[in-house]
Amino acid sequence: MVGNNQVHPGTLDVRDDPSMATMLFMLINLIVEDRISRPKQIEELHQKLPETARKQIEDRDKAAATATVSY
């Protein structure tokens, strides 16, 4: 972890380790893949399903969202 010192804009520390920058870019890529790329890929696959299958999935998801949990 690089700490709070590294999040303030307008300053560069020439002592920063290039391997740290590489790791941070890898982390950014993982976040983008998880939050943007993967959901788009899943949606593309979903849209390739037959209409009846998509309707069944939507109905299942609606039922699950409205189901009440009883203990």
N, CA, C and O of each residue as an XYZ file, in Angstrom:
284
protein
N       0.854     -1.173      0.000
C       0.000      0.000      0.000
C       0.896      1.231      0.000
O       1.905      1.278      0.703
N       0.523      2.208     -0.782
C       1.375      3.380     -0.905
C       1.018      4.478      0.068
O       1.806      5.403      0.262
N      -0.123      4.406      0.674
C      -0.467      5.362      1.713
C      -1.103      6.633      1.213
O      -1.226      6.860      0.009
N      -1.502      7.452      2.150
C      -2.213      8.694      1.868
C      -1.343      9.707      1.132
O      -1.868     10.536      0.389
N      -0.026      9.659      1.321
C       0.874     10.631      0.687
C       0.773     10.584     -0.834
O       0.994     11.593     -1.503
N       0.448      9.439     -1.372
C       0.485      9.249     -2.814
C      -0.783      9.705     -3.534
O      -0.814      9.683     -4.764
N      -1.805     10.109     -2.831
C      -3.061     10.449     -3.490
C      -3.245     11.949     -3.714
O      -4.264     12.368     -4.263
N      -2.295     12.745     -3.306
C      -2.420     14.190     -3.464
C      -1.878     14.625     -4.821
O      -0.720     14.354     -5.139
N      -2.701     15.295     -5.622
C      -2.275     15.675     -6.975
C      -1.237     16.799     -6.950
O      -1.107     17.536     -5.973
N      -0.514     16.898     -8.049
C       0.404     18.006     -8.216
C       1.811     17.761     -7.730
O       2.669     18.635     -7.859
N       2.068     16.596     -7.175
C       3.422     16.302     -6.723
C       3.867     14.957     -7.265
O       3.098     13.997     -7.290
N       5.099     14.900     -7.691
C       5.699     13.647     -8.136
C       6.908     13.378     -7.269
O       7.680     14.287     -6.966
N       7.069     12.162     -6.880
C       8.225     11.775     -6.078
C       9.128     10.931     -6.963
O       8.768      9.811     -7.323
N      10.292     11.452     -7.317
C      11.190     10.726     -8.211
C      11.744      9.467     -7.558
O      12.371      8.647     -8.229
N      11.524      9.310     -6.283
C      11.966      8.099     -5.598
C      10.972      6.962     -5.748
O      11.244      5.845     -5.308
N       9.808      7.228     -6.369
C       8.819      6.177     -6.550
C       9.419      5.012     -7.337
O      10.183      5.204     -8.284
N       9.065      3.847     -6.934
C       9.581      2.622     -7.541
C       8.773      2.298     -8.802
O       7.547      2.211     -8.726
N       9.420      2.119     -9.955
C       8.686      1.776    -11.184
C       7.855      0.505    -11.046
O       6.802      0.390    -11.672
N       8.307     -0.446    -10.243
C       7.525     -1.675    -10.077
C       6.213     -1.385     -9.355
O       5.218     -2.071     -9.590
N       6.197     -0.376     -8.476
C       4.952      0.012     -7.802
C       3.969      0.575     -8.818
O       2.777      0.270     -8.765
N       4.456      1.388     -9.736
C       3.590      1.944    -10.780
C       3.013      0.822    -11.635
O       1.830      0.844    -11.975
N       3.831     -0.141    -11.976
C       3.356     -1.288    -12.763
C       2.272     -2.040    -12.017
O       1.258     -2.412    -12.607
N       2.472     -2.271    -10.723
C       1.460     -2.978     -9.930
C       0.160     -2.176     -9.848
O      -0.928     -2.750     -9.907
N       0.270     -0.857     -9.714
C      -0.932     -0.029     -9.644
C      -1.698     -0.064    -10.965
O      -2.928     -0.114    -10.963
N      -0.975     -0.036    -12.103
C      -1.654     -0.158    -13.395
C      -2.324     -1.519    -13.536
O      -3.417     -1.614    -14.093
N      -1.683     -2.571    -13.040
C      -2.303     -3.895    -13.072
C      -3.583     -3.900    -12.250
O      -4.585     -4.485    -12.662
N      -3.558     -3.252    -11.090
C      -4.742     -3.171    -10.245
C      -5.867     -2.411    -10.939
O      -7.025     -2.825    -10.886
N      -5.528     -1.306    -11.587
C      -6.534     -0.541    -12.341
C      -7.134     -1.410    -13.434
O      -8.350     -1.413    -13.626
N      -6.293     -2.148    -14.154
C      -6.794     -3.031    -15.210
C      -7.736     -4.097    -14.649
O      -8.751     -4.411    -15.271
N      -7.409     -4.656    -13.483
C      -8.284     -5.653    -12.870
C      -9.643     -5.056    -12.501
O     -10.681     -5.688    -12.697
N      -9.626     -3.843    -11.968
C     -10.874     -3.180    -11.589
C     -11.727     -2.912    -12.823
O     -12.932     -3.164    -12.815
N     -11.105     -2.402    -13.885
C     -11.846     -2.118    -15.118
C     -12.418     -3.410    -15.700
O     -13.567     -3.444    -16.141
N     -11.616     -4.463    -15.699
C     -12.106     -5.737    -16.217
C     -13.305     -6.232    -15.413
O     -14.297     -6.685    -15.984
N     -13.212     -6.146    -14.093
C     -14.273     -6.649    -13.225
C     -15.545     -5.807    -13.305
O     -16.647     -6.356    -13.309
N     -15.407     -4.494    -13.368
C     -16.570     -3.608    -13.284
C     -17.122     -3.157    -14.630
O     -18.271     -2.722    -14.701
N     -16.330     -3.249    -15.705
C     -16.791     -2.756    -17.002
C     -16.782     -3.861    -18.054
O     -17.818     -4.168    -18.643
N     -15.619     -4.455    -18.289
C     -15.486     -5.420    -19.387
C     -16.302     -6.685    -19.163
O     -17.052     -7.106    -20.044
N     -16.159     -7.297    -17.981
C     -16.854     -8.555    -17.729
C     -18.381     -8.399    -17.785
O     -19.037     -9.229    -18.414
N     -18.981     -7.371    -17.155
C     -20.435     -7.227    -17.285
C     -20.891     -7.043    -18.737
O     -21.948     -7.546    -19.116
N     -20.109     -6.333    -19.546
C     -20.465     -6.170    -20.958
C     -20.399     -7.503    -21.688
O     -21.263     -7.792    -22.516
N     -19.390     -8.322    -21.400
C     -19.280     -9.636    -22.028
C     -20.452    -10.524    -21.635
O     -21.011    -11.236    -22.470
N     -20.816    -10.477    -20.366
C     -21.949    -11.283    -19.899
C     -23.234    -10.838    -20.589
O     -24.037    -11.672    -21.006
N     -23.431     -9.522    -20.709
C     -24.631     -9.009    -21.381
C     -24.662     -9.427    -22.846
O     -25.723     -9.773    -23.364
N     -23.518     -9.400    -23.520
C     -23.462     -9.839    -24.917
C     -23.865    -11.309    -25.047
O     -24.612    -11.675    -25.954
N     -23.366    -12.145    -24.136
C     -23.752    -13.552    -24.153
C     -25.233    -13.719    -23.855
O     -25.912    -14.534    -24.482
N     -25.730    -12.952    -22.904
C     -27.149    -13.006    -22.541
C     -28.024    -12.670    -23.748
O     -29.044    -13.318    -23.983
N     -27.622    -11.659    -24.506
C     -28.412    -11.240    -25.664
C     -28.415    -12.282    -26.775
O     -29.294    -12.251    -27.637
N     -27.464    -13.198    -26.779
C     -27.406    -14.254    -27.792
C     -28.304    -15.431    -27.459
O     -28.514    -16.308    -28.297
N     -28.837    -15.459    -26.238
C     -29.762    -16.526    -25.856
C     -31.081    -16.358    -26.603
O     -31.443    -15.247    -26.989
N     -31.797    -17.462    -26.805
C     -33.131    -17.337    -27.401
C     -34.039    -16.471    -26.518
O     -33.874    -16.427    -25.299
N     -34.978    -15.799    -27.135
C     -35.887    -14.894    -26.420
C     -36.606    -15.610    -25.279
O     -36.771    -15.038    -24.201
N     -37.031    -16.841    -25.498
C     -37.756    -17.566    -24.435
C     -36.856    -17.798    -23.222
O     -37.305    -17.689    -22.081
N     -35.609    -18.113    -23.469
C     -34.681    -18.330    -22.351
C     -34.452    -17.021    -21.600
O     -34.418    -17.017    -20.369
N     -34.294    -15.911    -22.322
C     -34.108    -14.619    -21.655
C     -35.327    -14.266    -20.824
O     -35.184    -13.747    -19.716
N     -36.519    -14.533    -21.330
C     -37.756    -14.248    -20.591
C     -37.818    -15.083    -19.315
O     -38.213    -14.578    -18.264
N     -37.435    -16.351    -19.399
C     -37.446    -17.211    -18.214
C     -36.455    -16.701    -17.170
O     -36.743    -16.721    -15.973
N     -35.307    -16.252    -17.618
C     -34.305    -15.708    -16.688
C     -34.844    -14.455    -16.014
O     -34.713    -14.298    -14.800
N     -35.450    -13.560    -16.794
C     -36.026    -12.333    -16.225
C     -37.111    -12.661    -15.212
O     -37.158    -12.061    -14.138
N     -37.988    -13.612    -15.543
C     -39.054    -14.006    -14.614
C     -38.466    -14.593    -13.335
O     -38.938    -14.291    -12.239
N     -37.446    -15.421    -13.469
C     -36.792    -16.020    -12.298
C     -36.175    -14.939    -11.418
O     -36.303    -14.969    -10.194
N     -35.497    -13.977    -12.065
C     -34.850    -12.910    -11.303
C     -35.872    -12.016    -10.604
O     -35.647    -11.588     -9.472
N     -36.988    -11.733    -11.267
C     -38.048    -10.930    -10.635
C     -38.619    -11.653     -9.423
O     -38.852    -11.047     -8.378
N     -38.842    -12.964     -9.576
C     -39.395    -13.748     -8.470
C     -38.413    -13.772     -7.292
O     -38.822    -13.666     -6.136
N     -37.146    -13.909     -7.588
C     -36.143    -13.939     -6.520
C     -36.047    -12.585     -5.826
O     -35.839    -12.525     -4.615
N     -36.198    -11.496     -6.583
C     -36.105    -10.161     -6.001
C     -37.290     -9.835     -5.105
O     -37.158     -9.071     -4.150
N     -38.443    -10.412     -5.410
C     -39.637    -10.103     -4.621
C     -39.898    -11.130     -3.530
O     -40.783    -10.940     -2.696
N     -39.128    -12.225     -3.530
C     -39.330    -13.271     -2.524
C     -38.965    -12.721     -1.145
O     -38.012    -11.959     -0.986
N     -39.743    -13.126     -0.173
C     -39.455    -12.710      1.192
C     -38.691    -13.820      1.903
O     -38.885    -15.005      1.632
N     -37.861    -13.427      2.775
C     -37.086    -14.386      3.548
C     -37.810    -14.598      4.874
O     -38.106    -13.648      5.599
N     -38.083    -15.841      5.167
C     -38.724    -16.139      6.451
C     -37.773    -16.975      7.293
O     -37.061    -17.842      6.787
N     -37.780    -16.699      8.563
C     -36.874    -17.401      9.480
C     -37.645    -18.283     10.399
O     -37.058    -18.957     11.245
